[in-house]
């Protein structure tokens, strides 16, 4: 009797479970070390309002808080979180020690209102993130297509 050979790799979902907290010792009151990545703005559908997404990684042993956001592209930038089907404005969002704060479609997002110029795919928006402890971080946020999906890159 012959058995069929396996034809593909079995990919197991262990990655999400291997969150290692080693190196986390100490007072827990260290300094946050922040870095921002994966920022983008989907090309707005109206010329009144736009959304923005990014990730803040904290490699440090102290937590921080995103307290406000400003931009050259809009008079008004607010932070929103999504709860169920609706969203609400928040005044601050935690960046945990050795953790991250994620803004993504369907979750936390920036809301740009009173846009100062047309924001077309290919343009760049300058965004400044202000934190409770760390100094401000300037982000050059690219405007992507209206249906851009960071998971696929399209
Ligand atoms: Cu919103």
Backbone and ligand atoms as CSV (ligand in chain L), in Angstrom:
chain,resi,resn,atom,element,x,y,z
A,1,UNK,N,N,0.831,-1.208,0.000
A,1,UNK,CA,C,0.000,0.000,0.000
A,1,UNK,C,C,0.866,1.258,0.000
A,2,UNK,N,N,0.524,2.249,-0.786
A,2,UNK,CA,C,1.285,3.502,-0.766
A,2,UNK,C,C,0.401,4.620,-0.221
A,3,UNK,N,N,1.046,5.480,0.540
A,3,UNK,CA,C,0.305,6.623,1.074
A,3,UNK,C,C,0.625,7.865,0.254
A,4,UNK,N,N,-0.343,8.741,0.076
A,4,UNK,CA,C,-0.025,9.978,-0.652
A,4,UNK,C,C,0.926,10.848,0.155
A,5,UNK,N,N,1.897,11.407,-0.517
A,5,UNK,CA,C,2.847,12.288,0.166
A,5,UNK,C,C,2.169,13.613,0.485
A,6,UNK,N,N,2.610,14.241,1.575
A,6,UNK,CA,C,2.047,15.567,1.872
A,6,UNK,C,C,2.416,16.554,0.765
A,7,UNK,N,N,1.466,17.334,0.380
A,7,UNK,CA,C,1.704,18.224,-0.756
A,7,UNK,C,C,1.946,19.670,-0.357
A,8,UNK,N,N,1.761,19.995,0.870
A,8,UNK,CA,C,1.956,21.396,1.233
A,8,UNK,C,C,2.491,21.536,2.640
A,9,UNK,N,N,2.889,22.700,2.966
A,9,UNK,CA,C,3.371,22.963,4.316
A,9,UNK,C,C,2.180,23.214,5.230
A,10,UNK,N,N,2.257,22.662,6.383
A,10,UNK,CA,C,1.230,22.935,7.383
A,10,UNK,C,C,1.665,24.145,8.192
A,11,UNK,N,N,0.881,25.184,8.099
A,11,UNK,CA,C,1.246,26.404,8.834
A,11,UNK,C,C,0.444,26.449,10.122
A,12,UNK,N,N,1.128,26.421,11.207
A,12,UNK,CA,C,0.428,26.419,12.487
A,12,UNK,C,C,0.331,27.833,13.040
A,13,UNK,N,N,-0.653,28.040,13.849
A,13,UNK,CA,C,-0.921,29.381,14.339
A,13,UNK,C,C,-0.280,29.678,15.679
A,14,UNK,N,N,0.934,29.225,15.845
A,14,UNK,CA,C,1.578,29.410,17.150
A,14,UNK,C,C,2.132,30.815,17.331
A,15,UNK,N,N,2.296,31.533,16.239
A,15,UNK,CA,C,2.981,32.825,16.314
A,15,UNK,C,C,2.318,33.758,17.318
A,16,UNK,N,N,1.007,33.819,17.245
A,16,UNK,CA,C,0.291,34.752,18.108
A,16,UNK,C,C,0.379,34.350,19.573
A,17,UNK,N,N,0.710,33.106,19.810
A,17,UNK,CA,C,0.726,32.623,21.188
A,17,UNK,C,C,2.096,32.753,21.841
A,18,UNK,N,N,3.090,33.035,21.034
A,18,UNK,CA,C,4.448,33.054,21.568
A,18,UNK,C,C,4.854,34.460,21.974
A,19,UNK,N,N,3.987,35.099,22.695
A,19,UNK,CA,C,4.300,36.441,23.190
A,19,UNK,C,C,5.203,36.309,24.408
A,20,UNK,N,N,6.459,36.612,24.197
A,20,UNK,CA,C,7.433,36.397,25.264
A,20,UNK,C,C,7.633,37.688,26.041
A,21,UNK,N,N,7.474,37.602,27.302
A,21,UNK,CA,C,7.589,38.795,28.139
A,21,UNK,C,C,8.917,38.861,28.868
A,22,UNK,N,N,9.870,38.068,28.409
A,22,UNK,CA,C,11.189,38.088,29.034
A,22,UNK,C,C,11.813,39.464,28.881
A,23,UNK,N,N,12.654,39.826,29.784
A,23,UNK,CA,C,13.315,41.121,29.702
A,23,UNK,C,C,12.432,42.245,30.188
A,24,UNK,N,N,11.359,41.887,30.810
A,24,UNK,CA,C,10.382,42.870,31.231
A,24,UNK,C,C,10.558,43.244,32.690
A,25,UNK,N,N,11.598,42.694,33.307
A,25,UNK,CA,C,11.784,42.921,34.735
A,25,UNK,C,C,12.112,44.366,35.045
A,26,UNK,N,N,12.287,44.662,36.301
A,26,UNK,CA,C,12.588,46.026,36.690
A,26,UNK,C,C,11.383,46.681,37.311
A,27,UNK,N,N,11.483,47.965,37.424
A,27,UNK,CA,C,10.469,48.699,38.163
A,27,UNK,C,C,9.149,48.782,37.425
A,28,UNK,N,N,9.181,48.606,36.082
A,28,UNK,CA,C,7.966,48.818,35.314
A,28,UNK,C,C,7.672,50.292,35.129
A,29,UNK,N,N,8.603,51.107,35.532
A,29,UNK,CA,C,8.401,52.550,35.454
A,29,UNK,C,C,9.499,53.174,34.601
A,30,UNK,N,N,9.904,52.426,33.563
A,30,UNK,CA,C,10.996,52.887,32.717
A,30,UNK,C,C,10.563,53.958,31.734
A,31,UNK,N,N,11.426,54.189,30.771
A,31,UNK,CA,C,11.172,55.218,29.772
A,31,UNK,C,C,10.558,54.589,28.527
A,32,UNK,N,N,9.505,55.187,27.992
A,32,UNK,CA,C,8.980,54.669,26.725
A,32,UNK,C,C,9.946,54.945,25.579
A,33,UNK,N,N,10.029,54.016,24.642
A,33,UNK,CA,C,10.843,54.192,23.426
A,33,UNK,C,C,9.927,53.955,22.239
A,34,UNK,N,N,9.474,55.019,21.633
A,34,UNK,CA,C,8.405,54.901,20.637
A,34,UNK,C,C,8.932,54.967,19.215
A,35,UNK,N,N,8.291,54.208,18.337
A,35,UNK,CA,C,8.561,54.285,16.899
A,35,UNK,C,C,7.244,54.100,16.165
A,36,UNK,N,N,7.062,54.891,15.116
A,36,UNK,CA,C,5.815,54.843,14.357
A,36,UNK,C,C,6.069,54.195,13.005
A,37,UNK,N,N,5.175,53.311,12.584
A,37,UNK,CA,C,5.324,52.657,11.286
A,37,UNK,C,C,3.952,52.474,10.645
A,38,UNK,N,N,3.989,52.009,9.398
A,38,UNK,CA,C,2.786,51.588,8.668
A,38,UNK,C,C,1.723,52.676,8.597
A,39,UNK,N,N,2.156,53.929,8.437
A,39,UNK,CA,C,1.147,54.991,8.386
A,39,UNK,C,C,0.599,55.137,6.971
A,40,UNK,N,N,-0.676,55.398,6.868
A,40,UNK,CA,C,-1.280,55.722,5.564
A,40,UNK,C,C,-2.635,56.378,5.754
A,41,UNK,N,N,-3.025,57.097,4.726
A,41,UNK,CA,C,-4.354,57.691,4.659
A,41,UNK,C,C,-5.016,57.177,3.384
A,42,UNK,N,N,-6.185,56.539,3.495
A,42,UNK,CA,C,-6.906,56.201,2.270
A,42,UNK,C,C,-7.376,57.494,1.609
A,43,UNK,N,N,-7.241,57.588,0.277
A,43,UNK,CA,C,-7.689,58.802,-0.414
A,43,UNK,C,C,-9.129,59.096,-0.028
A,44,UNK,N,N,-9.364,60.304,0.507
A,44,UNK,CA,C,-10.722,60.590,1.005
A,44,UNK,C,C,-11.754,60.611,-0.115
A,45,UNK,N,N,-12.951,60.178,0.230
A,45,UNK,CA,C,-14.034,60.101,-0.746
A,45,UNK,C,C,-14.701,61.468,-0.883
A,46,UNK,N,N,-14.784,62.202,0.196
A,46,UNK,CA,C,-15.282,63.573,0.122
A,46,UNK,C,C,-14.097,64.500,0.366
A,47,UNK,N,N,-14.282,65.785,0.101
A,47,UNK,CA,C,-13.164,66.691,0.373
A,47,UNK,C,C,-13.320,67.367,1.736
A,48,UNK,N,N,-14.123,66.760,2.576
A,48,UNK,CA,C,-14.339,67.332,3.900
A,48,UNK,C,C,-13.674,66.551,5.018
A,49,UNK,N,N,-13.488,65.264,4.790
A,49,UNK,CA,C,-13.114,64.390,5.894
A,49,UNK,C,C,-12.194,63.276,5.396
A,50,UNK,N,N,-11.196,62.926,6.207
A,50,UNK,CA,C,-10.296,61.832,5.836
A,50,UNK,C,C,-9.949,61.034,7.086
A,51,UNK,N,N,-9.514,59.797,6.874
A,51,UNK,CA,C,-9.093,58.940,7.983
A,51,UNK,C,C,-7.594,58.692,7.884
A,52,UNK,N,N,-6.987,58.292,8.991
A,52,UNK,CA,C,-5.559,57.972,8.981
A,52,UNK,C,C,-5.270,56.817,9.915
A,53,UNK,N,N,-4.273,56.004,9.515
A,53,UNK,CA,C,-3.927,54.803,10.275
A,53,UNK,C,C,-2.414,54.697,10.428
A,54,UNK,N,N,-1.978,54.073,11.518
A,54,UNK,CA,C,-0.547,53.857,11.775
A,54,UNK,C,C,-0.405,52.966,12.991
A,55,UNK,N,N,0.827,52.575,13.279
A,55,UNK,CA,C,1.127,51.762,14.458
A,55,UNK,C,C,2.216,52.446,15.262
A,56,UNK,N,N,2.039,52.521,16.574
A,56,UNK,CA,C,3.089,53.011,17.467
A,56,UNK,C,C,3.628,51.822,18.253
A,57,UNK,N,N,4.913,51.529,18.082
A,57,UNK,CA,C,5.562,50.472,18.864
A,57,UNK,C,C,6.314,51.096,20.019
A,58,UNK,N,N,6.231,50.459,21.167
A,58,UNK,CA,C,6.944,50.930,22.357
A,58,UNK,C,C,7.902,49.840,22.814
A,59,UNK,N,N,9.201,50.064,22.575
A,59,UNK,CA,C,10.199,49.079,22.986
A,59,UNK,C,C,10.676,49.317,24.409
A,60,UNK,N,N,10.221,50.389,24.999
A,60,UNK,CA,C,10.689,50.754,26.331
A,60,UNK,C,C,9.866,50.122,27.439
A,61,UNK,N,N,10.355,50.283,28.659
A,61,UNK,CA,C,9.722,49.669,29.808
A,61,UNK,C,C,8.720,50.569,30.515
A,62,UNK,N,N,8.423,51.707,29.929
A,62,UNK,CA,C,7.429,52.592,30.528
A,62,UNK,C,C,6.304,52.851,29.553
A,63,UNK,N,N,5.120,52.985,30.050
A,63,UNK,CA,C,3.996,53.242,29.151
A,63,UNK,C,C,3.920,54.720,28.789
A,64,UNK,N,N,3.242,54.983,27.713
A,64,UNK,CA,C,3.032,56.369,27.311
A,64,UNK,C,C,1.582,56.505,26.878
A,65,UNK,N,N,1.250,57.703,26.438
A,65,UNK,CA,C,-0.122,57.978,26.052
A,65,UNK,C,C,-0.099,58.936,24.867
A,66,UNK,N,N,-0.827,58.606,23.831
A,66,UNK,CA,C,-1.011,59.530,22.714
A,66,UNK,C,C,-2.090,60.516,23.122
A,67,UNK,N,N,-1.730,61.795,23.193
A,67,UNK,CA,C,-2.662,62.761,23.768
A,67,UNK,C,C,-3.276,63.708,22.744
A,68,UNK,N,N,-2.572,63.929,21.616
A,68,UNK,CA,C,-3.182,64.752,20.569
A,68,UNK,C,C,-2.431,64.577,19.265
A,69,UNK,N,N,-3.073,64.987,18.185
A,69,UNK,CA,C,-2.506,64.850,16.844
A,69,UNK,C,C,-2.762,66.138,16.088
A,70,UNK,N,N,-1.734,66.622,15.388
A,70,UNK,CA,C,-1.912,67.802,14.545
A,70,UNK,C,C,-1.406,67.475,13.136
A,71,UNK,N,N,-1.840,68.268,12.149
A,71,UNK,CA,C,-1.448,67.992,10.771
A,71,UNK,C,C,-1.484,69.268,9.955
A,72,UNK,N,N,-0.641,69.290,8.907
A,72,UNK,CA,C,-0.679,70.425,7.985
A,72,UNK,C,C,-1.893,70.341,7.056
A,73,UNK,N,N,-2.548,69.188,7.017
A,73,UNK,CA,C,-3.584,68.949,6.008
A,73,UNK,C,C,-4.995,69.262,6.484
A,74,UNK,N,N,-5.157,69.432,7.791
A,74,UNK,CA,C,-6.503,69.619,8.312
A,74,UNK,C,C,-6.468,70.506,9.548
A,75,UNK,N,N,-7.494,71.330,9.687
A,75,UNK,CA,C,-7.576,72.209,10.841
A,75,UNK,C,C,-7.899,71.428,12.110
A,76,UNK,N,N,-8.527,70.278,11.899
A,76,UNK,CA,C,-9.039,69.532,13.043
A,76,UNK,C,C,-8.675,68.059,12.894
A,77,UNK,N,N,-7.907,67.515,13.835
A,77,UNK,CA,C,-7.581,66.086,13.814
A,77,UNK,C,C,-7.963,65.495,15.160
A,78,UNK,N,N,-8.783,64.457,15.131
A,78,UNK,CA,C,-9.206,63.826,16.375
A,78,UNK,C,C,-8.924,62.332,16.326
A,79,UNK,N,N,-8.874,61.715,17.508
A,79,UNK,CA,C,-8.674,60.272,17.632
A,79,UNK,C,C,-10.021,59.633,17.926
A,80,UNK,N,N,-10.290,58.539,17.222
A,80,UNK,CA,C,-11.548,57.827,17.434
A,80,UNK,C,C,-11.274,56.366,17.713
A,81,UNK,N,N,-12.106,55.766,18.532
A,81,UNK,CA,C,-12.072,54.317,18.673
A,81,UNK,C,C,-13.409,53.768,18.201
A,82,UNK,N,N,-13.395,52.513,17.758
A,82,UNK,CA,C,-14.607,51.886,17.262
A,82,UNK,C,C,-15.098,50.899,18.301
A,83,UNK,N,N,-16.351,51.056,18.683
A,83,UNK,CA,C,-16.970,50.159,19.647
A,83,UNK,C,C,-18.190,49.553,18.976
A,84,UNK,N,N,-18.137,48.263,18.695
A,84,UNK,CA,C,-19.217,47.637,17.950
A,84,UNK,C,C,-19.296,48.257,16.566
A,85,UNK,N,N,-20.466,48.797,16.230
A,85,UNK,CA,C,-20.651,49.380,14.898
A,85,UNK,C,C,-20.439,50.881,14.898
A,86,UNK,N,N,-20.222,51.458,16.066
A,86,UNK,CA,C,-20.126,52.909,16.092
A,86,UNK,C,C,-18.764,53.351,16.600
A,87,UNK,N,N,-18.460,54.618,16.377
A,87,UNK,CA,C,-17.171,55.134,16.816
A,87,UNK,C,C,-17.384,56.299,17.745
A,88,UNK,N,N,-16.387,56.530,18.564
A,88,UNK,CA,C,-16.494,57.693,19.443
A,88,UNK,C,C,-15.117,58.329,19.614
A,89,UNK,N,N,-15.154,59.629,19.833
A,89,UNK,CA,C,-13.910,60.376,19.990
A,89,UNK,C,C,-13.309,60.078,21.360
A,90,UNK,N,N,-11.973,59.952,21.389
A,90,UNK,CA,C,-11.295,59.763,22.670
A,90,UNK,C,C,-10.231,60.849,22.818
A,91,UNK,N,N,-9.938,61.192,24.060
A,91,UNK,CA,C,-8.993,62.274,24.337
A,91,UNK,C,C,-7.560,61.771,24.407
A,92,UNK,N,N,-7.388,60.469,24.673
A,92,UNK,CA,C,-6.037,59.905,24.770
A,92,UNK,C,C,-6.123,58.398,24.580
A,93,UNK,N,N,-5.015,57.809,24.104
A,93,UNK,CA,C,-4.958,56.356,23.944
A,93,UNK,C,C,-3.635,55.853,24.500
A,94,UNK,N,N,-3.683,54.753,25.240
A,94,UNK,CA,C,-2.500,54.187,25.877
A,94,UNK,C,C,-1.551,53.547,24.868
A,95,UNK,N,N,-0.258,53.735,25.106
A,95,UNK,CA,C,0.773,52.965,24.405
A,95,UNK,C,C,1.469,52.142,25.493
A,96,UNK,N,N,1.097,50.863,25.653
A,96,UNK,CA,C,1.622,50.089,26.777
A,96,UNK,C,C,3.129,49.858,26.672
A,97,UNK,N,N,3.785,49.683,27.830
A,97,UNK,CA,C,5.201,49.317,27.852
A,97,UNK,C,C,5.380,47.998,27.116
A,98,UNK,N,N,6.430,47.901,26.302
A,98,UNK,CA,C,6.699,46.688,25.516
A,98,UNK,C,C,5.477,46.277,24.702
A,99,UNK,N,N,4.730,47.252,24.242
A,99,UNK,CA,C,3.523,46.925,23.486
A,99,UNK,C,C,3.340,47.868,22.318
A,100,UNK,N,N,2.148,47.900,21.792
A,100,UNK,CA,C,1.887,48.805,20.683
A,100,UNK,C,C,0.466,49.352,20.718
A,101,UNK,N,N,0.327,50.467,20.064
A,101,UNK,CA,C,-0.980,51.088,19.846
A,101,UNK,C,C,-1.235,51.033,18.347
A,102,UNK,N,N,-2.313,50.368,17.958
A,102,UNK,CA,C,-2.584,50.142,16.534
A,102,UNK,C,C,-3.803,50.940,16.098
A,103,UNK,N,N,-3.632,51.685,15.019
A,103,UNK,CA,C,-4.750,52.337,14.328
A,103,UNK,C,C,-4.968,51.561,13.043
A,104,UNK,N,N,-6.168,51.021,12.858
A,104,UNK,CA,C,-6.429,50.280,11.627
A,104,UNK,C,C,-7.900,50.369,11.264
A,105,UNK,N,N,-8.172,50.059,10.003
A,105,UNK,CA,C,-9.538,50.126,9.498
A,105,UNK,C,C,-10.437,49.247,10.361
A,106,UNK,N,N,-11.535,49.798,10.842
A,106,UNK,CA,C,-12.442,49.053,11.710
A,106,UNK,C,C,-12.098,49.172,13.185
A,107,UNK,N,N,-10.995,49.848,13.505
A,107,UNK,CA,C,-10.593,50.019,14.899
A,107,UNK,C,C,-10.306,51.485,15.185
A,108,UNK,N,N,-9.230,51.718,15.942
A,108,UNK,CA,C,-8.826,53.102,16.191
A,108,UNK,C,C,-8.490,53.783,14.866
A,109,UNK,N,N,-8.841,55.039,14.749
A,109,UNK,CA,C,-8.474,55.785,13.548
A,109,UNK,C,C,-8.371,57.265,13.858
A,110,UNK,N,N,-7.607,57.950,13.018
A,110,UNK,CA,C,-7.582,59.404,13.081
A,110,UNK,C,C,-8.670,59.929,12.169
A,111,UNK,N,N,-9.253,61.035,12.565
A,111,UNK,CA,C,-10.245,61.682,11.733
A,111,UNK,C,C,-9.748,63.091,11.437
A,112,UNK,N,N,-9.549,63.370,10.158
A,112,UNK,CA,C,-9.130,64.698,9.701
A,112,UNK,C,C,-10.375,65.427,9.208
A,113,UNK,N,N,-10.637,66.588,9.787
A,113,UNK,CA,C,-11.776,67.380,9.336
A,113,UNK,C,C,-11.309,68.790,8.988
A,114,UNK,N,N,-12.137,69.501,8.232
A,114,UNK,CA,C,-11.768,70.819,7.722
A,114,UNK,C,C,-10.446,70.727,6.956
A,115,UNK,N,N,-10.444,69.900,5.928
A,115,UNK,CA,C,-9.237,69.692,5.128
A,115,UNK,C,C,-8.798,70.996,4.477
A,116,UNK,N,N,-7.483,71.204,4.465
A,116,UNK,CA,C,-6.946,72.460,3.927
A,116,UNK,C,C,-6.634,72.354,2.442
A,117,UNK,N,N,-6.525,71.133,1.927
A,117,UNK,CA,C,-6.235,70.943,0.499
A,117,UNK,C,C,-6.760,69.595,0.066
A,118,UNK,N,N,-6.800,69.402,-1.249
A,118,UNK,CA,C,-7.236,68.115,-1.785
A,118,UNK,C,C,-6.164,67.077,-1.526
A,119,UNK,N,N,-6.578,65.927,-1.083
A,119,UNK,CA,C,-5.631,64.865,-0.750
A,119,UNK,C,C,-5.829,63.713,-1.726
A,120,UNK,N,N,-4.927,63.667,-2.721
A,120,UNK,CA,C,-5.031,62.646,-3.761
A,120,UNK,C,C,-3.974,61.580,-3.521
A,121,UNK,N,N,-4.276,60.382,-4.025
A,121,UNK,CA,C,-3.323,59.275,-3.965
A,121,UNK,C,C,-1.958,59.739,-4.476
A,122,UNK,N,N,-0.900,59.419,-3.746
A,122,UNK,CA,C,0.449,59.837,-4.129
A,122,UNK,C,C,0.935,61.041,-3.335
A,123,UNK,N,N,0.014,61.777,-2.746
A,123,UNK,CA,C,0.407,62.923,-1.922
A,123,UNK,C,C,0.896,62.441,-0.554
A,124,UNK,N,N,1.489,63.356,0.188
A,124,UNK,CA,C,1.950,63.036,1.537
A,124,UNK,C,C,1.407,64.072,2.502
A,125,UNK,N,N,0.969,63.598,3.635
A,125,UNK,CA,C,0.433,64.458,4.678
A,125,UNK,C,C,1.392,64.409,5.862
A,126,UNK,N,N,1.725,65.558,6.399
A,126,UNK,CA,C,2.574,65.582,7.589
A,126,UNK,C,C,1.693,65.578,8.833
A,127,UNK,N,N,1.974,64.615,9.703
A,127,UNK,CA,C,1.176,64.453,10.915
A,127,UNK,C,C,2.129,64.474,12.105
A,128,UNK,N,N,1.775,65.187,13.145
A,128,UNK,CA,C,2.602,65.194,14.338
A,128,UNK,C,C,1.825,64.576,15.502
A,129,UNK,N,N,2.448,63.565,16.101
A,129,UNK,CA,C,1.822,62.871,17.227
A,129,UNK,C,C,2.414,63.416,18.522
A,130,UNK,N,N,1.547,63.736,19.462
A,130,UNK,CA,C,1.985,64.297,20.743
A,130,UNK,C,C,1.679,63.308,21.858
A,131,UNK,N,N,2.658,63.096,22.726
A,131,UNK,CA,C,2.548,62.085,23.776
A,131,UNK,C,C,2.670,62.713,25.157
A,132,UNK,N,N,2.186,61.972,26.151
A,132,UNK,CA,C,2.239,62.475,27.524
A,132,UNK,C,C,3.688,62.573,28.015
A,133,UNK,N,N,4.534,61.576,27.657
A,133,UNK,CA,C,5.906,61.555,28.168
A,133,UNK,C,C,6.934,61.828,27.082
A,134,UNK,N,N,6.828,61.121,25.962
A,134,UNK,CA,C,7.824,61.238,24.898
A,134,UNK,C,C,7.639,62.544,24.143
A,135,UNK,N,N,8.693,62.974,23.464
A,135,UNK,CA,C,8.602,64.138,22.601
A,135,UNK,C,C,7.716,63.837,21.403
A,136,UNK,N,N,7.277,64.880,20.696
A,136,UNK,CA,C,6.405,64.654,19.541
A,136,UNK,C,C,7.121,63.890,18.428
A,137,UNK,N,N,6.368,63.108,17.670
A,137,UNK,CA,C,6.909,62.351,16.541
A,137,UNK,C,C,6.215,62.824,15.278
A,138,UNK,N,N,7.028,63.205,14.292
A,138,UNK,CA,C,6.499,63.659,13.017
A,138,UNK,C,C,6.419,62.475,12.061
A,139,UNK,N,N,5.295,62.321,11.394
A,139,UNK,CA,C,5.075,61.198,10.491
A,139,UNK,C,C,4.717,61.740,9.116
A,140,UNK,N,N,5.405,61.251,8.088
A,140,UNK,CA,C,5.033,61.580,6.705
A,140,UNK,C,C,4.085,60.486,6.229
A,141,UNK,N,N,2.810,60.810,6.227
A,141,UNK,CA,C,1.775,59.811,5.965
A,141,UNK,C,C,1.406,59.818,4.482
A,142,UNK,N,N,1.650,58.715,3.762
A,142,UNK,CA,C,1.306,58.695,2.338
A,142,UNK,C,C,-0.195,58.513,2.121
A,143,UNK,N,N,-0.719,59.183,1.096
A,143,UNK,CA,C,-2.115,58.993,0.721
A,143,UNK,C,C,-2.173,57.842,-0.283
A,144,UNK,N,N,-2.908,56.805,0.083
A,144,UNK,CA,C,-3.045,55.615,-0.762
A,144,UNK,C,C,-4.405,55.641,-1.451
A,145,UNK,N,N,-4.685,54.598,-2.233
A,145,UNK,CA,C,-5.987,54.530,-2.895
A,145,UNK,C,C,-7.092,54.439,-1.849
A,146,UNK,N,N,-8.304,54.765,-2.249
A,146,UNK,CA,C,-9.428,54.792,-1.310
A,146,UNK,C,C,-9.699,53.404,-0.718
A,147,UNK,N,N,-9.297,52.372,-1.432
A,147,UNK,CA,C,-9.589,50.994,-0.971
A,147,UNK,C,C,-8.327,50.268,-0.543
A,148,UNK,N,N,-7.255,51.027,-0.273
A,148,UNK,CA,C,-5.967,50.410,0.084
A,148,UNK,C,C,-6.121,49.487,1.287
A,149,UNK,N,N,-5.520,48.315,1.190
A,149,UNK,CA,C,-5.527,47.350,2.289
A,149,UNK,C,C,-4.090,47.007,2.654
A,150,UNK,N,N,-3.627,47.424,3.844
A,150,UNK,CA,C,-2.218,47.202,4.194
A,150,UNK,C,C,-1.848,45.722,4.271
A,151,UNK,N,N,-2.824,44.851,4.484
A,151,UNK,CA,C,-2.519,43.424,4.593
A,151,UNK,C,C,-2.064,42.856,3.250
A,152,UNK,N,N,-2.611,43.392,2.162
A,152,UNK,CA,C,-2.244,42.895,0.840
A,152,UNK,C,C,-1.312,43.839,0.100
A,153,UNK,N,N,-1.234,45.078,0.575
A,153,UNK,CA,C,-0.417,46.075,-0.102
A,153,UNK,C,C,-1.100,46.695,-1.308
A,154,UNK,N,N,-2.378,46.380,-1.538
A,154,UNK,CA,C,-3.086,46.942,-2.690
A,154,UNK,C,C,-4.148,47.947,-2.231
L,1,CU,CU,CU,-14.232,58.323,13.389
